[in-house]
């Protein structure tokens, strides 16, 4: 079997989690809430603020990627909230 990308070394290359998890298709009955992912992305973004302010270009790029990822997760959270409101 092919190893999943989530099995990589922690702290390597990309500090942010992938946009989609590999828990399998939704038909398996387990759908992970995007809220914990959003909280961890925001926490990681917080670590990039000071270096970005100090002029680190790499920290600025990581912060930009974090913002893009957080925006996508916020959209997922809103969609989940709307789905839950209809039930």
Secondary structure, DSSP 8 states (H G I E B T S, - for coil): ----GGGS-TTSS--S--SS--S--GGGS----HHHHHHHHHHHHHHHHHHHHTT-HHHHHHHHHHHHHHHHHHHHHHHHHHHHHH-
